[in-house]
Amino acid sequence: MGDALLDHDLCGRAERLAPDAPVPVVHGTRRSSRPGGAALAACLAAADGRPVTLVTALGPDASSDTLRELLAGRVTLVEVPLEGTLSSKTRVLAGDRPLLRLDDGEGRAREATREAVSAIAAAGGVLVADYGRGTADVLRDALTRATAPLVWDPHVRGRPPVPGVRLATPSAQEARAFARRLDDTDSGEAAGLRTAARDARALVAAWGARAVAVTLGDRGALLSHGETPLLVPTPAAATGDPCGAGDRFAAAAAGLLADGALTEAAVQAAVHAATRYVAEGGARAVAVPDRPETGAEPAADGDTTADAVRAAARVRAAGGTVVAAGGCFDLLHAGHVALLQAARRAGDCLVVCVNSDDSVRRRKGDGRPLVPAADRVRVLRALECVDAVAVFDEDTPERILGELRPHIWAKGGDYARTALPEQPLVESWGGQVLLLPYLDGRSTTGLARRAALAPVPNGGRPT
């Protein structure tokens, strides 16, 4: 619940300055509209596969009507009355770089409704996406009484969270602004980890929050329970449009806490979710459903592959670079990990193509695989450098590559003098094959042989 906005983007190219003023000329623009504010957070939570009810203020104005259409079929909408017109913002972008933002509408929530109060009371988890436009204020009593895990994403124009929230998620700038209200003295110290830790500790005490996670952009997040903080770094550098990354973080954390996750685990998964969100195109990719975040059971092979294809499509649509790598990955070892880490650094998204059990058996013999496909997929998806996994049943990965259409197909350096049957296919859509360094002396076969020859402790008897 919180303040919904309507967002518009005007995307084009800026290649020259205007002759009458030193401003960029943007041409070839494309206009798009999407849910913003609490509405974006709700759509992101729904994309994680959870049923979501959005409690927000809407009115009879045109922007509210547009937002209702954009939300239809995504979330259950519970409205409270809006005084004025719905707030909207329009960004003018050249590529992924914002040049200008125009804000319209100053509508505010007028009053609570019985239906809104009931929705909060019945929820299994509550995320407050406060954008300073009054929805959290008119429902503050209901939020104070909420018994479900409560995550509060505050705004400097809004009030502090209600006491007892499970997790508050201010940005570093918001945490600094709230902390200054508690203590007018300002040391003048530059924003950094020391400042974020001090601010988080102060806000835990002042707000009566069980935890505060200060989001730090591409540095990750700093989690504090009021004592020694925990720094959760991003899994990889992600370049792209960061608009909405804070909503992605808060929505992922709220969903996992509602599932019963520990706060530390929820924050770590939320950092990973926000990093992927930026890499995959940010808010402009919200229309494509995402797979559930960490904590869900692994999908079936077909679902996993479909998720990988959607992830690759999102990154391509946002102008990013899709990297794919493949193999059996039976007994994952250091050589595999080094290859995958290098592959991820070559682009914005890494999809790992994995041979199915039948495919491995045909290639390696009846004694393989040692680890079934479902377990191999689960281990690979747990790696920070892996964004998605696709399973293929053929002997070679041409079919799945045709669906993914990666910009880069990464192979280990041990293939340097080997003709790759998939190379002409990858090059047919403008992709390229890259060889990456491979750690010598690492192989699944060698590991299995050494394990088989190792002495059995205690004579093989159970201990």
MIKEGU-184830 format. One record per residue (C-alpha): x, y, z. Coordinates in pm, 1 decimal. Layout:
residues N
@x: X; y: Y; z: Z
...
//
This chain:
residues 463
@x: 0.0; y: 0.0; z: 0.0
@x: 105.3; y: 358.1; z: -56.8
@x: 104.7; y: 637.7; z: -310.3
@x: 62.4; y: 525.8; z: -670.3
@x: 204.4; y: 738.0; z: -951.9
@x: 177.6; y: 731.8; z: -1329.3
@x: 514.0; y: 735.9; z: -1507.5
@x: 584.0; y: 830.1; z: -1867.9
@x: 910.8; y: 797.7; z: -2060.8
@x: 1003.7; y: 983.2; z: -2378.6
@x: 1305.5; y: 794.5; z: -2515.4
@x: 1504.4; y: 914.3; z: -2814.2
@x: 1848.8; y: 1008.8; z: -2942.1
@x: 2043.2; y: 1324.9; z: -2860.1
@x: 2321.5; y: 1390.1; z: -3111.3
@x: 2340.8; y: 1769.6; z: -3123.5
@x: 2261.3; y: 2089.2; z: -2935.0
@x: 1984.0; y: 2328.9; z: -3029.1
@x: 2103.4; y: 2631.3; z: -3229.2
@x: 1914.2; y: 2877.7; z: -3007.2
@x: 2015.9; y: 2739.9; z: -2665.2
@x: 2279.2; y: 2504.7; z: -2520.5
@x: 2031.8; y: 2218.8; z: -2471.8
@x: 2022.3; y: 1872.9; z: -2634.6
@x: 1786.4; y: 1810.0; z: -2922.8
@x: 1606.9; y: 1478.1; z: -2866.5
@x: 1459.2; y: 1319.0; z: -3178.2
@x: 1309.0; y: 986.7; z: -3278.2
@x: 1123.1; y: 973.0; z: -2947.1
@x: 907.8; y: 680.3; z: -2833.9
@x: 654.2; y: 733.6; z: -2555.7
@x: 565.7; y: 470.8; z: -2299.2
@x: 359.6; y: 470.8; z: -1979.4
@x: 382.4; y: 243.9; z: -1676.6
@x: 277.0; y: 218.6; z: -1311.6
@x: 495.6; y: 418.2; z: -1074.4
@x: 547.4; y: 459.6; z: -701.5
@x: 351.4; y: 210.0; z: -493.4
@x: 190.8; y: 79.2; z: -813.8
@x: 532.2; y: -17.5; z: -951.4
@x: 621.9; y: -190.2; z: -623.4
@x: 294.0; y: -383.1; z: -638.2
@x: 357.2; y: -498.1; z: -996.8
@x: 708.8; y: -610.2; z: -906.4
@x: 576.5; y: -807.9; z: -610.0
@x: 313.8; y: -967.4; z: -836.2
@x: 584.2; y: -1055.6; z: -1090.9
@x: 746.7; y: -1262.7; z: -815.3
@x: 443.1; y: -1491.6; z: -835.9
@x: 256.5; y: -1371.7; z: -527.1
@x: -107.0; y: -1256.3; z: -510.8
@x: -95.2; y: -881.5; z: -445.6
@x: -356.8; y: -632.4; z: -330.8
@x: -268.4; y: -266.0; z: -387.2
@x: -426.4; y: -13.9; z: -149.2
@x: -379.9; y: 334.9; z: -295.5
@x: -550.6; y: 668.3; z: -362.7
@x: -709.4; y: 719.7; z: -705.4
@x: -961.5; y: 970.9; z: -837.2
@x: -1182.5; y: 1043.3; z: -1138.0
@x: -902.4; y: 1213.9; z: -1336.1
@x: -752.6; y: 1087.5; z: -1663.3
@x: -420.6; y: 980.9; z: -1507.0
@x: -602.4; y: 767.1; z: -1251.0
@x: -803.2; y: 602.4; z: -1529.1
@x: -485.0; y: 526.7; z: -1725.5
@x: -324.0; y: 372.7; z: -1419.5
@x: -630.6; y: 155.0; z: -1355.1
@x: -596.5; y: 17.8; z: -1709.1
@x: -224.8; y: -52.9; z: -1660.7
@x: -293.3; y: -238.3; z: -1334.4
@x: -581.6; y: -449.1; z: -1466.6
@x: -502.4; y: -818.7; z: -1442.4
@x: -184.9; y: -763.0; z: -1242.3
@x: -306.3; y: -681.4; z: -891.0
@x: -626.8; y: -652.9; z: -691.7
@x: -697.3; y: -283.9; z: -652.4
@x: -847.3; y: -131.7; z: -335.8
@x: -898.3; y: 243.3; z: -372.3
@x: -918.1; y: 522.7; z: -120.0
@x: -1043.6; y: 864.6; z: -237.3
@x: -796.0; y: 1108.1; z: -390.7
@x: -815.0; y: 1485.2; z: -339.9
@x: -693.4; y: 1648.0; z: -663.9
@x: -533.0; y: 1471.7; z: -959.2
@x: -300.6; y: 1174.6; z: -954.0
@x: 69.3; y: 1264.4; z: -952.7
@x: 258.0; y: 1173.0; z: -1267.6
@x: 610.4; y: 1226.1; z: -1390.3
@x: 749.9; y: 1235.3; z: -1740.3
@x: 1115.1; y: 1163.7; z: -1807.8
@x: 1293.8; y: 1267.7; z: -2127.3
@x: 1579.4; y: 1025.9; z: -2196.9
@x: 1856.2; y: 999.4; z: -2450.3
@x: 1928.6; y: 629.4; z: -2450.5
@x: 1929.5; y: 536.1; z: -2082.5
@x: 2040.1; y: 882.3; z: -1966.2
@x: 1765.7; y: 1107.1; z: -1821.2
@x: 1787.6; y: 1465.8; z: -1945.0
@x: 1476.2; y: 1619.0; z: -1787.8
@x: 1183.0; y: 1529.7; z: -1561.5
@x: 842.5; y: 1697.9; z: -1562.1
@x: 608.9; y: 1647.4; z: -1263.6
@x: 232.1; y: 1702.7; z: -1275.0
@x: -47.2; y: 1655.7; z: -1023.9
@x: -35.1; y: 1709.2; z: -648.0
@x: -323.8; y: 1484.9; z: -544.1
@x: -333.0; y: 1350.0; z: -189.0
@x: -524.1; y: 1071.5; z: -19.2
@x: -830.8; y: 1215.1; z: 153.2
@x: -948.1; y: 946.8; z: 395.8
@x: -936.2; y: 578.4; z: 483.5
@x: -1206.9; y: 333.4; z: 383.3
@x: -1335.9; y: 22.9; z: 556.2
@x: -1226.2; y: -193.6; z: 263.8
@x: -870.8; y: -57.1; z: 280.3
@x: -847.9; y: -116.5; z: 655.1
@x: -976.2; y: -472.6; z: 608.7
@x: -724.8; y: -542.9; z: 330.9
@x: -434.5; y: -441.2; z: 555.2
@x: -566.3; y: -649.5; z: 845.5
@x: -603.6; y: -959.2; z: 624.6
@x: -263.6; y: -938.6; z: 451.4
@x: 8.0; y: -1197.1; z: 502.3
@x: 266.0; y: -922.9; z: 458.2
@x: 249.6; y: -544.8; z: 411.4
@x: 478.9; y: -317.2; z: 210.3
@x: 428.9; y: 55.9; z: 262.2
@x: 562.7; y: 243.4; z: -41.0
@x: 534.7; y: 598.9; z: 92.8
@x: 582.6; y: 874.5; z: -162.4
@x: 467.9; y: 1154.6; z: 66.1
@x: 118.2; y: 1191.6; z: -76.4
@x: -86.8; y: 1089.2; z: 223.9
@x: -197.7; y: 728.2; z: 174.4
@x: 18.4; y: 604.4; z: 462.3
@x: -106.3; y: 894.8; z: 677.6
@x: -478.7; y: 823.1; z: 641.6
@x: -419.4; y: 451.1; z: 708.0
@x: -164.2; y: 495.1; z: 985.6
@x: -391.3; y: 350.6; z: 1255.8
@x: -454.1; y: 38.3; z: 1048.2
@x: -80.6; y: 0.0; z: 986.6
@x: -6.3; y: 35.2; z: 1356.9
@x: -243.6; y: -254.0; z: 1427.1
@x: -111.2; y: -476.5; z: 1145.5
@x: 13.8; y: -814.4; z: 1269.3
@x: 178.7; y: -931.7; z: 945.8
@x: 547.1; y: -855.2; z: 868.9
@x: 558.3; y: -485.1; z: 783.6
@x: 819.3; y: -332.7; z: 550.2
@x: 824.3; y: 47.0; z: 519.2
@x: 993.5; y: 225.9; z: 229.6
@x: 993.2; y: 587.7; z: 357.7
@x: 1003.0; y: 920.2; z: 176.5
@x: 1145.0; y: 1247.6; z: 307.0
@x: 809.7; y: 1415.6; z: 236.2
@x: 627.4; y: 1157.3; z: 448.1
@x: 615.0; y: 1069.3; z: 814.4
@x: 842.9; y: 813.1; z: 982.3
@x: 732.4; y: 447.6; z: 988.3
@x: 495.3; y: 329.4; z: 1259.0
@x: 671.8; y: 172.6; z: 1559.3
@x: 757.9; y: -195.1; z: 1537.7
@x: 810.2; y: -228.6; z: 1161.6
@x: 1003.2; y: -542.1; z: 1070.2
@x: 1221.4; y: -355.0; z: 820.4
@x: 1256.1; y: 5.7; z: 700.7
@x: 1434.8; y: 60.3; z: 366.9
@x: 1546.6; y: 424.1; z: 321.1
@x: 1808.4; y: 517.5; z: 64.8
@x: 2130.7; y: 667.6; z: 195.1
@x: 2003.2; y: 1017.6; z: 113.6
@x: 1669.7; y: 954.5; z: 285.3
@x: 1839.7; y: 806.0; z: 592.3
@x: 2064.0; y: 1112.9; z: 614.6
@x: 1765.2; y: 1348.3; z: 589.2
@x: 1567.6; y: 1164.2; z: 859.0
@x: 1872.8; y: 1144.9; z: 1086.1
@x: 1929.8; y: 1520.4; z: 1055.7
@x: 1578.7; y: 1578.4; z: 1189.3
@x: 1679.7; y: 1387.3; z: 1502.3
@x: 2001.5; y: 1583.3; z: 1546.9
@x: 2044.7; y: 1922.6; z: 1384.4
@x: 2422.6; y: 1900.9; z: 1415.3
@x: 2589.1; y: 1797.2; z: 1091.9
@x: 2952.3; y: 1687.6; z: 1095.0
@x: 2985.8; y: 1762.7; z: 725.3
@x: 3122.0; y: 1412.7; z: 672.3
@x: 3082.7; y: 1284.2; z: 319.3
@x: 2819.0; y: 1018.1; z: 266.7
@x: 2969.1; y: 671.9; z: 304.1
@x: 2947.2; y: 349.4; z: 499.1
@x: 3032.6; y: 518.6; z: 829.8
@x: 2754.9; y: 776.0; z: 782.5
@x: 2504.1; y: 512.9; z: 667.5
@x: 2581.9; y: 291.9; z: 968.6
@x: 2541.8; y: 581.7; z: 1210.9
@x: 2216.8; y: 694.3; z: 1049.4
@x: 2073.9; y: 341.3; z: 1045.1
@x: 2153.5; y: 291.8; z: 1413.5
@x: 1988.0; y: 624.0; z: 1501.5
@x: 1675.5; y: 540.5; z: 1298.7
@x: 1636.9; y: 194.6; z: 1453.1
@x: 1620.6; y: 362.0; z: 1794.5
@x: 1407.8; y: 662.0; z: 1695.3
@x: 1155.1; y: 467.5; z: 1489.1
@x: 1132.3; y: 162.4; z: 1713.4
@x: 1208.1; y: -48.5; z: 1405.2
@x: 1336.0; y: -402.3; z: 1434.9
@x: 1579.5; y: -333.9; z: 1150.2
@x: 1678.0; y: -64.9; z: 899.7
@x: 1836.7; y: -145.3; z: 563.0
@x: 1997.0; y: 159.6; z: 402.1
@x: 2017.6; y: 106.3; z: 26.5
@x: 2346.2; y: 219.6; z: -127.1
@x: 2288.6; y: 192.7; z: -502.1
@x: 2557.5; y: -11.4; z: -675.6
@x: 2728.2; y: -77.7; z: -340.0
@x: 2437.1; y: -286.6; z: -210.6
@x: 2269.3; y: -229.4; z: 127.5
@x: 2368.6; y: -183.8; z: 492.4
@x: 2149.1; y: -371.0; z: 741.2
@x: 2136.8; y: -259.1; z: 1104.0
@x: 1950.6; y: -392.7; z: 1405.5
@x: 2100.8; y: -110.0; z: 1613.9
@x: 2439.4; y: -270.7; z: 1669.9
@x: 2718.6; y: -377.5; z: 1432.7
@x: 2579.3; y: -341.1; z: 1079.1
@x: 2587.9; y: -602.6; z: 802.3
@x: 2704.1; y: -489.9; z: 458.3
@x: 2535.6; y: -682.4; z: 174.3
@x: 2724.3; y: -602.1; z: -150.1
@x: 2579.3; y: -632.1; z: -498.0
@x: 2663.0; y: -962.7; z: -671.0
@x: 2788.9; y: -790.8; z: -986.7
@x: 2820.5; y: -447.4; z: -1139.8
@x: 2494.6; y: -358.0; z: -1315.8
@x: 2473.5; y: -69.5; z: -1558.6
@x: 2136.9; y: 60.6; z: -1670.7
@x: 1841.3; y: 269.7; z: -1564.5
@x: 1817.8; y: 255.4; z: -1180.7
@x: 1467.9; y: 409.2; z: -1167.6
@x: 1256.9; y: 188.7; z: -940.4
@x: 1548.3; y: -13.0; z: -799.4
@x: 1444.6; y: 87.5; z: -446.7
@x: 1092.3; y: -43.0; z: -513.8
@x: 1239.8; y: -369.0; z: -647.2
@x: 1447.7; y: -402.3; z: -328.5
@x: 1155.5; y: -331.9; z: -95.4
@x: 911.4; y: -557.7; z: -283.5
@x: 1153.6; y: -852.3; z: -280.9
@x: 1231.3; y: -807.6; z: 89.2
@x: 863.1; y: -775.0; z: 184.1
@x: 764.5; y: -1087.4; z: -7.4
@x: 1037.8; y: -1298.0; z: 148.1
@x: 964.2; y: -1175.4; z: 500.6
@x: 598.6; y: -1264.0; z: 442.8
@x: 721.0; y: -1611.3; z: 341.0
@x: 897.0; y: -1644.3; z: 677.9
@x: 1254.6; y: -1564.7; z: 572.8
@x: 1504.7; y: -1419.7; z: 818.1
@x: 1572.0; y: -1048.6; z: 776.6
@x: 1934.7; y: -1103.3; z: 673.8
@x: 1835.5; y: -1355.0; z: 404.8
@x: 1556.3; y: -1128.5; z: 277.6
@x: 1791.1; y: -830.2; z: 246.2
@x: 2054.9; y: -1034.4; z: 64.4
@x: 1796.9; y: -1165.1; z: -184.5
@x: 1656.2; y: -813.7; z: -224.9
@x: 2000.4; y: -676.9; z: -316.9
@x: 2034.6; y: -949.6; z: -579.5
@x: 1683.7; y: -878.4; z: -710.8
@x: 1754.3; y: -504.0; z: -742.3
@x: 2082.3; y: -573.7; z: -923.3
@x: 1909.5; y: -801.1; z: -1175.0
@x: 1631.1; y: -545.1; z: -1214.9
@x: 1876.6; y: -273.6; z: -1321.5
@x: 2070.4; y: -510.2; z: -1549.2
@x: 1750.4; y: -626.8; z: -1720.0
@x: 1626.8; y: -280.5; z: -1810.9
@x: 1472.6; y: -142.1; z: -1493.1
@x: 1117.0; y: -15.2; z: -1484.0
@x: 1071.0; y: -47.6; z: -1860.5
@x: 1090.0; y: -426.5; z: -1826.9
@x: 814.7; y: -451.4; z: -1564.9
@x: 556.6; y: -570.8; z: -1816.7
@x: 735.9; y: -908.0; z: -1848.0
@x: 677.7; y: -1140.7; z: -1548.8
@x: 990.9; y: -1246.6; z: -1359.1
@x: 1064.9; y: -1569.2; z: -1183.5
@x: 1021.4; y: -1591.3; z: -807.2
@x: 1315.1; y: -1469.6; z: -606.3
@x: 1542.2; y: -1666.1; z: -377.8
@x: 1346.6; y: -1879.5; z: -136.3
@x: 1112.7; y: -2038.2; z: -392.4
@x: 1153.7; y: -2397.7; z: -501.1
@x: 1333.8; y: -2446.4; z: -830.6
@x: 1107.3; y: -2446.6; z: -1132.4
@x: 1063.0; y: -2747.6; z: -1356.8
@x: 1304.6; y: -2768.9; z: -1649.0
@x: 1052.5; y: -2624.0; z: -1896.6
@x: 962.1; y: -2337.0; z: -1665.8
@x: 1330.4; y: -2267.9; z: -1598.3
@x: 1402.9; y: -2249.1; z: -1970.9
@x: 1104.3; y: -2021.8; z: -2035.0
@x: 1224.9; y: -1791.2; z: -1755.6
@x: 1570.0; y: -1779.3; z: -1917.6
@x: 1423.8; y: -1687.7; z: -2257.0
@x: 1217.0; y: -1407.8; z: -2099.8
@x: 1518.4; y: -1275.7; z: -1909.6
@x: 1725.6; y: -1264.1; z: -2228.9
@x: 1442.9; y: -1084.6; z: -2411.6
@x: 1420.5; y: -821.6; z: -2137.4
@x: 1791.6; y: -747.8; z: -2150.6
@x: 1792.7; y: -724.4; z: -2530.8
@x: 1489.9; y: -491.0; z: -2526.7
@x: 1669.4; y: -263.5; z: -2280.3
@x: 1980.0; y: -248.7; z: -2498.9
@x: 2191.1; y: -475.6; z: -2276.3
@x: 2428.7; y: -756.9; z: -2368.8
@x: 2315.0; y: -1117.7; z: -2323.7
@x: 2588.9; y: -1372.6; z: -2255.4
@x: 2530.6; y: -1748.3; z: -2266.4
@x: 2756.1; y: -2032.4; z: -2157.0
@x: 2692.8; y: -2405.0; z: -2166.0
@x: 2796.2; y: -2741.5; z: -2033.6
@x: 2698.1; y: -3041.6; z: -1824.3
@x: 2819.2; y: -2888.2; z: -1494.3
@x: 2817.4; y: -3229.7; z: -1330.8
@x: 3003.2; y: -3181.4; z: -998.4
@x: 3048.1; y: -2804.7; z: -1018.1
@x: 3413.7; y: -2715.9; z: -952.8
@x: 3643.4; y: -2412.1; z: -941.6
@x: 3707.4; y: -2424.0; z: -1316.5
@x: 3334.6; y: -2394.8; z: -1386.2
@x: 3295.3; y: -2106.0; z: -1142.8
@x: 3589.9; y: -1910.9; z: -1288.7
@x: 3448.8; y: -1952.0; z: -1640.0
@x: 3100.5; y: -1837.1; z: -1537.5
@x: 3231.8; y: -1537.8; z: -1344.1
@x: 3436.0; y: -1427.6; z: -1645.5
@x: 3136.3; y: -1476.5; z: -1874.5
@x: 2910.3; y: -1262.6; z: -1654.5
@x: 3162.6; y: -977.8; z: -1660.9
@x: 3142.3; y: -977.0; z: -2042.7
@x: 2780.7; y: -853.5; z: -2046.6
@x: 2469.2; y: -758.1; z: -1852.1
@x: 2306.6; y: -1101.0; z: -1811.1
@x: 2441.8; y: -1456.9; z: -1801.4
@x: 2223.4; y: -1750.6; z: -1906.8
@x: 2373.0; y: -2095.4; z: -1844.6
@x: 2263.7; y: -2369.6; z: -2087.4
@x: 2272.8; y: -2709.6; z: -1915.8
@x: 2256.0; y: -3056.1; z: -2073.7
@x: 1961.4; y: -3261.8; z: -1951.8
@x: 2021.4; y: -3599.2; z: -1783.4
@x: 1955.2; y: -3787.1; z: -2110.4
@x: 2188.8; y: -3554.9; z: -2298.6
@x: 2467.5; y: -3604.9; z: -2043.0
@x: 2415.6; y: -3982.1; z: -2052.0
@x: 2451.3; y: -3993.0; z: -2429.9
@x: 2770.6; y: -3786.0; z: -2413.9
@x: 2937.7; y: -3925.0; z: -2101.7
@x: 2808.1; y: -4281.5; z: -2066.1
@x: 2566.4; y: -4472.8; z: -1846.9
@x: 2737.2; y: -4374.1; z: -1521.4
@x: 2662.6; y: -4006.3; z: -1573.8
@x: 2536.0; y: -3764.6; z: -1469.0
@x: 2647.6; y: -3796.5; z: -1110.4
@x: 2410.2; y: -3515.1; z: -1015.5
@x: 2055.8; y: -3496.8; z: -1163.4
@x: 1952.2; y: -3195.4; z: -1370.1
@x: 1722.0; y: -3045.7; z: -1104.8
@x: 2008.4; y: -3032.9; z: -853.5
@x: 2255.9; y: -2899.6; z: -1111.2
@x: 2011.1; y: -2620.4; z: -1197.4
@x: 1960.9; y: -2535.0; z: -831.5
@x: 2335.6; y: -2509.6; z: -764.3
@x: 2395.5; y: -2295.6; z: -1073.3
@x: 2110.1; y: -2059.0; z: -988.5
@x: 2263.0; y: -2010.2; z: -643.2
@x: 2577.1; y: -1857.3; z: -798.9
@x: 2577.8; y: -1478.3; z: -784.6
@x: 2713.3; y: -1452.8; z: -1140.5
@x: 2427.4; y: -1657.3; z: -1295.4
@x: 2105.6; y: -1476.2; z: -1390.8
@x: 1911.2; y: -1767.7; z: -1543.5
@x: 1948.1; y: -2133.7; z: -1640.3
@x: 1808.5; y: -2316.0; z: -1946.0
@x: 1800.5; y: -2695.9; z: -1983.0
@x: 1832.5; y: -2856.6; z: -2328.7
@x: 1784.0; y: -3222.0; z: -2423.7
@x: 1980.8; y: -3231.5; z: -2749.0
@x: 2349.4; y: -3324.0; z: -2780.8
@x: 2440.3; y: -2966.3; z: -2876.6
@x: 2272.9; y: -2640.8; z: -2771.1
@x: 2175.0; y: -2491.8; z: -3110.7
@x: 1800.5; y: -2505.5; z: -3044.8
@x: 1812.4; y: -2326.5; z: -2710.8
@x: 2063.8; y: -2075.1; z: -2847.7
@x: 1815.4; y: -1997.4; z: -3125.0
@x: 1557.3; y: -1910.4; z: -2858.4
@x: 1796.7; y: -1707.9; z: -2641.6
@x: 1982.0; y: -1533.9; z: -2929.5
@x: 2270.9; y: -1423.6; z: -2707.1
@x: 2511.8; y: -1152.4; z: -2811.6
@x: 2801.0; y: -1363.0; z: -2676.7
@x: 2842.3; y: -1741.9; z: -2656.5
@x: 3121.6; y: -1803.8; z: -2405.9
@x: 3335.2; y: -2118.6; z: -2410.1
@x: 3637.9; y: -2226.5; z: -2208.4
@x: 3986.5; y: -2174.2; z: -2351.0
@x: 4027.4; y: -2551.4; z: -2384.4
@x: 3813.0; y: -2521.2; z: -2701.6
@x: 4070.2; y: -2289.7; z: -2866.3
@x: 4153.7; y: -2531.7; z: -3149.2
@x: 3814.6; y: -2698.8; z: -3171.2
@x: 3553.2; y: -2624.4; z: -3437.5
@x: 3232.3; y: -2526.2; z: -3260.3
@x: 2917.5; y: -2641.5; z: -3446.6
@x: 2713.1; y: -2360.6; z: -3291.8
@x: 2944.1; y: -2079.2; z: -3410.9
@x: 2776.8; y: -2020.4; z: -3751.2
@x: 2437.4; y: -2006.8; z: -3580.1
@x: 2547.9; y: -1748.8; z: -3321.6
@x: 2709.5; y: -1536.2; z: -3591.5
@x: 2393.0; y: -1553.1; z: -3806.7
@x: 2217.6; y: -1297.3; z: -3581.6
@x: 2528.0; y: -1084.8; z: -3525.8
@x: 2649.1; y: -1264.0; z: -3212.7
@x: 3002.9; y: -1371.4; z: -3144.7
@x: 3180.0; y: -1665.3; z: -2981.8
@x: 3433.9; y: -1576.2; z: -2714.8
@x: 3688.5; y: -1804.1; z: -2550.8
@x: 3756.9; y: -1738.4; z: -2184.0
@x: 4044.2; y: -1858.4; z: -1964.0
@x: 3989.6; y: -2196.7; z: -1804.3
@x: 4163.1; y: -2322.2; z: -1489.6
@x: 4389.8; y: -2612.2; z: -1579.2
@x: 4369.0; y: -2939.1; z: -1392.7
@x: 4001.1; y: -2918.6; z: -1302.4
@x: 3756.9; y: -3172.0; z: -1440.9
@x: 3448.1; y: -3354.2; z: -1324.3
@x: 3591.7; y: -3686.1; z: -1442.8
@x: 3906.5; y: -3632.4; z: -1236.7
@x: 3707.4; y: -3538.6; z: -929.1
@x: 3485.9; y: -3846.6; z: -964.1
@x: 3789.0; y: -4074.6; z: -1009.3
@x: 3964.1; y: -3937.0; z: -701.0
@x: 3644.5; y: -3968.2; z: -497.4
@x: 3604.0; y: -4330.7; z: -602.7
@x: 3963.6; y: -4414.6; z: -507.5
@x: 3957.4; y: -4235.7; z: -172.4
@x: 3968.6; y: -4463.2; z: 135.7
@x: 3636.3; y: -4508.0; z: 311.8
@x: 3658.2; y: -4376.7; z: 670.9
@x: 3577.1; y: -4611.1; z: 960.5
@x: 3574.2; y: -4910.8; z: 730.4
@x: 3252.6; y: -4791.1; z: 567.5
@x: 3053.4; y: -4837.5; z: 887.2
@x: 2804.9; y: -4563.0; z: 983.9
@x: 2934.7; y: -4319.5; z: 1246.0
//
